Amino acid sequence: MRLPSKSTDSTALVATRKKVFKKPERKCYVCRKPGHLAKDCWKKRSKPKVEGDDFVCTVEGVPESEVWIADSGASAHMTKHKNYFVDFTKFVSPKSVYVGNSDAIMAYGHGTVNIEIKVNSKWEKHLTEVWYVPDISKNLFSISQTLKKGFKFQASKDECSLLRDGRVRLKGVRTVHGLYALEIRVLYPKVCVAAEVCVASADQSLQLWHERLCHQNKAHVKDILRKYQIKGDAKDSQICDGCCYGKKSRRPFGTRKQRATTPGELINIDVCGPMQQQSLGGAKYYVCFKDDFAKYRRVFFMQSKNEVSKCLETFLNEAKNTGHMIKEVLSDGGGEVINSTVKSLLEKSGISSHMEIVKKPLQTPEADVEREMEEISCNAEDTEETLVQQSSRNLRDRKILSRFDMINSNPVGTPVENGAITTDNSVSLSADVPYREAVGSLMFLAIVTRPDIAYAVGVLSRFG
């Protein structure tokens, strides 16, 4: 008997029955109800989905940019804000910091950041050894560095905490991305330290700040450093050399006590010029030799300062012919006296040369006073020479007036009035131009700020 094949009609109508398996009694991990799994839970599907990489800060009173994230993988505390640092020390060479995608970013220094930590609704401060990493996106709080200092780190579903000696020292809350945002806020320093030049180094001494603050009392310097939270060696006992030298009393440099006792023992030399007007012989300078004991004076007129050596030689010969030996000459150190020609002449005659202190006329006043008295007498007496000088000045003034077409101007005692006619060829001045105010303002400025040109302004204001 042949067995029927699978293609027969009878076999096609035969249906096979499957086994029914009983569903296990499992509970959902989301709603804790039996009968379904967490992937099919309706409560899970009803939660809004977080999209993108948005960061949500839940620390009360702290801006998002200032939030510190607890990072167990960070080797040090890190921030990108340079203005956080109270003191800053630059690395000798930048250090590499590797991030999650194995890229390296650079750290350029470290320092102290003043912060406030909220514990039991109270804010306490400080955070040290913070690295400056400009390319980092968030402030990172290193858990590993904190554990090295004896802290314990505990974390739960919603928060984390750092403990030491059984007390909670720092707390943090969990964000939507599973990160812990610590309850820290930054205290900005009162002194700007945004640039390397402005920041304070960690090893600065009290003596350095004493010099920076114009050598104030070191007690006041300590108060300033404490007020602005600047680190400094408060126990520095270095003595300031500048203050010691500055507070010492100096002996006055008095007048010369040794005076000449015989004629020719000391000769004072002084050169005057150039004069505004030349003499009839073309001289613009003169040199005065005066004996310190006899008060005898001898004056030589010169066309240039190079003639001082010839005048000195003539004076020495005259003194020798009268039986007096010159022993010492004293000058103000001018180049016309202190030069190789005069020096060789004095050495040949065995005469010593000395210089007086500049701007100290009380030390050797003989030649200086004599020169000043001669100038005063020339101005007081109308001698033939002074009359020639005065006429020469008048000619010069007339040349200046002729050059600017002002020789025929009418002199007036006050600034030009509106509409005044100064010359025959001039036209009436416009009444709306404030010439009086302009000249008056110029006179006021000249008298107040430039008294040296006040006379010239006054003379020119007389002409239109």
C-alpha positions in Angstrom: 0.0 0.0 0.0 1.4 3.3 -1.1 1.6 6.1 1.4 -0.1 9.3 0.2 2.2 12.1 -0.9 2.2 15.6 0.6 0.7 17.0 -2.6 -2.6 15.2 -2.3 -5.9 16.9 -1.5 -6.4 15.0 1.7 -3.2 16.0 3.2 -3.7 19.7 2.2 -6.8 19.9 4.5 -4.9 18.7 7.6 -4.2 21.6 10.1 -1.5 21.4 12.7 -2.2 22.9 16.2 0.5 25.0 17.9 1.3 24.9 21.6 0.2 27.8 23.8 2.8 29.2 26.2 1.7 31.0 29.3 3.2 34.5 29.7 5.4 34.9 32.8 4.3 37.2 35.6 6.9 40.0 35.1 6.8 43.5 36.6 7.6 46.7 34.7 10.6 48.5 36.0 9.0 51.9 35.2 5.5 51.7 36.7 6.1 48.6 38.9 3.0 46.9 37.5 2.8 43.3 36.3 1.7 42.2 32.8 4.2 44.1 30.6 7.8 45.1 30.2 9.5 48.4 30.6 9.9 48.8 26.8 6.1 48.6 26.4 5.2 50.8 29.4 2.7 53.6 28.6 4.1 55.7 31.4 7.6 55.8 29.9 6.2 56.8 26.5 4.4 59.7 28.0 7.6 61.5 29.2 8.9 64.2 26.9 12.0 63.3 25.0 15.1 65.4 25.6 16.6 66.4 22.2 20.0 67.8 21.4 22.8 68.6 23.8 21.1 71.3 25.8 22.4 71.7 29.3 19.9 72.3 32.1 21.2 73.9 35.3 19.3 73.2 38.5 21.6 75.0 40.9 19.7 77.9 42.5 21.3 81.3 42.1 24.1 80.2 39.8 24.2 81.2 36.1 24.7 78.3 33.6 28.1 79.6 32.5 29.4 79.4 36.1 28.2 75.9 36.9 30.9 73.4 38.1 30.5 69.8 37.0 31.8 67.0 39.2 34.1 64.9 37.0 35.7 61.8 38.3 38.1 61.6 35.3 39.5 65.1 35.5 43.1 65.3 36.8 42.6 68.8 38.2 40.0 71.5 38.6 39.6 73.4 35.3 38.0 76.5 34.0 38.2 78.7 30.9 37.5 82.0 32.6 40.7 84.0 33.2 38.8 86.6 35.3 38.0 84.0 38.0 41.6 83.9 39.3 42.7 85.8 42.4 46.3 84.8 41.8 47.7 83.1 38.8 51.0 81.3 38.0 51.8 80.6 34.3 53.2 77.2 33.4 56.7 77.1 32.1 55.3 75.3 29.0 51.6 74.6 28.2 50.3 71.2 29.5 48.1 68.9 27.4 44.7 67.9 28.7 43.0 65.0 26.9 39.2 65.1 26.5 36.7 62.3 25.8 37.3 62.1 22.1 41.0 61.8 22.6 41.7 65.3 21.4 44.3 67.4 23.4 43.6 70.9 24.6 46.2 73.0 26.3 46.3 74.4 29.9 48.4 77.5 30.4 48.6 78.0 34.1 47.0 77.5 37.5 45.9 79.6 40.5 43.3 80.2 43.1 39.6 80.9 42.5 37.4 82.3 45.3 34.1 80.4 45.4 31.2 79.9 47.7 30.0 76.4 48.7 26.5 76.0 49.9 26.3 73.7 52.9 23.2 73.8 55.2 22.0 77.0 53.4 25.4 78.7 54.2 28.0 79.7 51.7 31.7 79.1 52.6 34.6 79.9 50.3 37.7 78.7 48.5 39.1 76.5 45.7 42.8 76.1 45.0 45.0 74.6 42.2 42.6 75.4 39.4 44.0 75.0 35.8 43.3 77.6 33.2 42.1 75.8 30.0 40.6 78.3 27.5 39.2 75.6 25.1 37.2 73.7 27.7 33.4 74.1 27.5 32.4 73.8 31.2 34.0 74.3 34.6 35.2 70.9 35.9 35.5 69.9 39.5 38.1 67.1 39.9 36.8 64.4 42.2 40.1 62.6 42.2 42.0 65.6 43.5 39.4 66.0 46.2 39.7 62.4 47.3 43.4 62.8 47.7 42.7 65.4 50.4 40.8 63.0 52.6 37.2 63.6 51.2 34.7 60.8 50.5 32.5 61.0 47.4 28.9 59.6 47.6 26.3 59.7 44.8 22.7 58.6 44.5 20.1 58.9 41.9 19.3 62.6 42.4 22.3 64.1 44.2 25.9 63.7 45.2 28.0 64.9 48.1 31.6 65.2 49.4 32.2 64.3 53.0 35.1 64.7 55.4 35.1 63.9 59.1 31.5 62.8 58.9 30.3 66.2 57.7 28.9 67.1 54.3 31.3 69.7 52.7 29.8 70.0 49.2 26.6 68.9 47.5 25.5 68.6 43.9 22.3 67.9 42.0 21.9 65.6 39.0 21.0 67.1 35.6 19.0 65.6 32.7 22.3 64.3 31.2 23.3 62.4 34.3 25.9 64.9 35.3 26.2 66.3 38.8 26.1 70.1 39.0 27.8 71.2 42.2 26.4 73.9 44.5 29.2 76.3 43.9 29.3 79.9 42.8 32.3 82.1 41.9 33.3 85.2 43.7 34.9 87.5 41.2 38.1 89.3 42.5 37.8 93.0 43.2 41.0 93.7 41.3 41.0 92.9 37.6 43.4 90.1 36.8 42.3 89.4 33.2 45.9 89.7 31.7 49.2 88.2 32.8 50.6 91.6 33.5 47.9 92.4 36.0 47.7 89.2 37.9 49.5 88.6 41.2 52.0 85.7 41.4 51.7 83.2 44.2 55.3 83.9 45.4 55.2 87.7 45.7 56.7 89.0 48.8 55.6 91.8 51.1 58.7 93.8 50.1 57.6 93.7 46.5 54.2 95.1 47.3 55.8 97.7 49.6 57.8 99.0 46.6 54.8 98.8 44.3 52.7 100.9 46.7 55.3 103.7 46.8 57.1 102.5 50.0 54.1 102.8 52.3 54.2 101.4 55.8 54.2 97.6 55.7 51.3 97.5 58.1 49.2 99.4 55.6 50.4 97.2 52.8 49.2 94.1 54.7 45.8 95.7 55.2 45.5 96.4 51.5 46.5 92.8 50.5 44.0 91.4 53.0 41.2 93.7 51.8 41.7 92.7 48.1 42.4 89.0 48.9 45.9 89.1 47.4 48.4 86.5 48.5 51.6 87.9 50.0 54.2 86.8 52.6 52.9 88.5 55.6 55.8 87.4 57.7 58.4 89.1 55.5 60.8 91.0 57.7 63.1 92.3 55.0 64.4 95.8 55.6 63.9 98.3 52.7 67.2 99.9 51.7 65.5 102.7 49.9 63.5 103.7 53.0 66.7 103.7 55.1 68.6 105.9 52.6 65.7 108.2 52.1 65.1 108.8 55.8 68.7 109.6 56.6 69.6 113.3 57.1 72.2 114.7 54.7 74.9 117.2 55.6 74.5 120.5 53.7 77.0 121.4 51.0 77.9 124.8 52.3 79.9 127.7 50.9 83.7 127.5 50.4 85.5 128.5 53.6 89.0 128.8 52.2 89.5 132.3 50.7 92.5 133.7 49.0 95.0 135.6 51.2 97.3 137.1 48.6 96.8 138.7 45.1 97.0 136.1 42.3 96.3 133.1 44.6 92.8 132.5 43.1 91.4 133.9 39.8 87.7 133.5 39.0 86.8 133.1 35.3 83.4 133.5 33.6 82.4 133.9 30.0 79.2 135.8 29.0 77.4 135.7 25.6 76.3 135.7 22.9 74.9 139.2 23.1 71.8 140.3 21.1 73.8 143.1 19.5 77.4 143.0 18.4 79.8 145.7 19.5 81.4 148.2 17.0 84.3 145.8 16.7 82.1 142.8 16.0 82.5 141.2 19.5 79.5 139.2 20.9 81.2 137.6 23.9 83.4 138.7 26.8 85.4 136.9 29.4 85.9 138.3 32.9 89.0 137.5 35.1 88.6 138.6 38.8 91.1 138.2 41.6 89.5 136.7 44.6 91.6 138.7 47.1 92.2 142.1 45.5 88.8 142.1 43.6 90.8 143.3 40.6 89.0 142.5 37.3 90.0 142.3 33.7 87.6 142.0 30.8 88.4 140.9 27.3 85.9 141.2 24.4 85.7 138.3 21.9 84.1 137.4 18.6 83.9 133.7 19.6 84.5 131.5 22.6 87.6 130.1 21.0 89.5 133.2 21.9 89.4 132.4 25.7 92.8 130.7 25.6 94.4 133.8 24.0 92.8 136.1 26.5 93.9 133.8 29.4 97.5 133.9 28.1 97.4 137.7 27.8 96.1 137.9 31.4 98.8 135.6 32.8 101.5 137.6 31.1 100.1 140.8 32.5 100.0 139.4 36.0 103.6 138.1 35.6 104.8 141.6 34.5 103.3 143.1 37.6 105.0 140.7 39.9 102.1 138.4 40.8 102.1 134.7 40.3 98.8 133.0 39.5 98.4 129.8 41.5 94.8 128.6 40.8 91.8 129.4 38.5 88.2 128.6 39.2 85.4 128.3 36.5 81.9 126.9 36.1 83.2 124.0 34.0 82.2 125.5 30.6 83.7 123.9 27.5 85.4 127.2 26.5 87.6 126.9 29.7 87.8 123.2 30.2 89.5 122.1 27.0 92.9 120.8 25.9 94.3 124.1 24.8 93.5 125.9 28.1 94.6 122.8 30.1 98.0 122.7 28.3 98.5 126.4 28.9 97.8 126.1 32.6 100.0 123.0 33.0 102.8 124.9 31.3 102.5 127.7 33.8 102.1 125.4 36.8 98.5 126.6 37.6 95.8 124.3 38.9 92.3 124.4 37.6 89.1 123.7 39.5 85.4 123.7 38.8 82.6 125.1 40.9 79.3 123.2 41.5 76.8 124.0 38.8 73.8 126.2 39.9 75.7 127.1 43.2 76.5 130.8 42.8 77.1 131.1 46.6 80.2 128.9 46.4 82.3 131.3 44.1 80.1 134.4 43.5 82.9 136.8 42.4 82.9 136.5 38.6 79.1 135.8 38.4 78.2 138.8 40.5 80.6 141.0 38.6 79.1 140.0 35.3 75.5 140.7 36.5 76.5 144.1 37.8 78.0 145.1 34.5 74.8 144.1 32.7 72.7 146.1 35.1 74.9 149.2 34.7 74.8 149.0 30.9 71.0 149.0 31.0 70.8 151.8 33.6 73.2 154.3 31.9 72.6 155.7 28.4 76.2 155.4 27.3 77.3 155.6 23.7 77.2 151.8 23.3 73.6 151.5 24.7 72.4 154.3 22.4 73.8 152.4 19.4 72.1 149.2 20.6 68.7 151.0 21.0 68.9 152.6 17.5 69.7 149.2 16.0 66.7 147.7 17.7 64.5 150.5 16.3 65.8 149.9 12.8 65.0 146.2 13.2 61.4 147.0 14.4 60.9 149.2 11.4 62.1 146.5 9.0 59.6 144.1 10.5 56.7 146.6 10.1 57.7 147.3 6.5 57.8 143.6 5.7 54.2 143.1 6.7 53.0 146.5 5.3 52.4 147.9 8.7 54.8 150.9 8.6 51.9 153.4 8.0 49.5 151.9 10.6 48.0 154.2 13.2 49.0 153.1 16.7 46.1 152.9 19.2 46.1 152.4 22.9 43.4 149.7 22.9 42.5 146.8 20.6 41.0 147.7 17.2 37.4 148.9 17.5 34.7 147.7 15.1 34.8 149.8 11.9 38.1 151.6 12.7 40.2 152.7 9.7 43.9 152.0 10.4 45.5 153.1 7.1 44.6 155.2 4.1 44.2 152.1 1.8 42.2 150.0 4.3 38.4 149.6 4.2 36.0 149.8 7.1 35.9 146.6 9.2 32.7 144.7 9.3 30.7 145.4 12.4 29.7 141.8 12.9 33.3 140.5 13.2 34.3 140.3 16.9 37.8 141.7 16.6 37.7 143.2 20.1 36.8 139.8 21.6 39.4 138.0 19.6 42.3 140.3 20.5 41.1 140.4 24.1 41.0 136.6 24.4 44.4 136.4 22.9 45.8 139.0 25.4 44.1 137.0 28.3 45.7 133.7 27.2 49.1 135.4 26.7 49.1 137.0 30.1 47.8 133.9 32.0 49.5 131.0 30.2 52.3 132.6 28.2 53.7 135.6 30.0 56.9 135.4 27.9 55.0 136.4 24.8 52.6 138.8 26.4 54.6 141.9 25.4 54.8 140.8 21.8 51.1 140.2 21.7 50.4 143.6 23.2 52.6 145.4 20.6 51.0 143.6 17.7 47.5 144.3 19.0 48.0 148.0 18.5 48.0 147.6 14.7 45.1 146.6 12.5 
